[in-house]
């Protein structure tokens, strides 16, 4: 996994939060990069440093949630086996 500085991580999170905030009121296929950039207070080029498109933002979030859930289940199963 790549190492990133705190500013990069904070920007990445702002973009993700902006997409999910917009998604509350707008269908995903109608959310524009421009709207995300305005919501996240970034330039369009900054968006593309972090993501390829809107769907890559949601894909990353879903994959991270899936990995967290799998990790939780694995740890829970180990606790059941080894009390």
C-alpha angles and dihedrals in degrees: 000000000000120000116232133185123247093260092054091048092048092050091047090053092047090054092050092047091049092053093050092045091052090045089062089071105017131055110251093242089057097051111106129208087237092057091048091050092050092049093047093041094234138122121260091245089056090056090055092050086062105031141016096220144333092282092056088059093055093040091055092048093049092047091050091049090048092051091049091050092048091049091049092050092048092051091045091051090050090052090053092051095043108034 
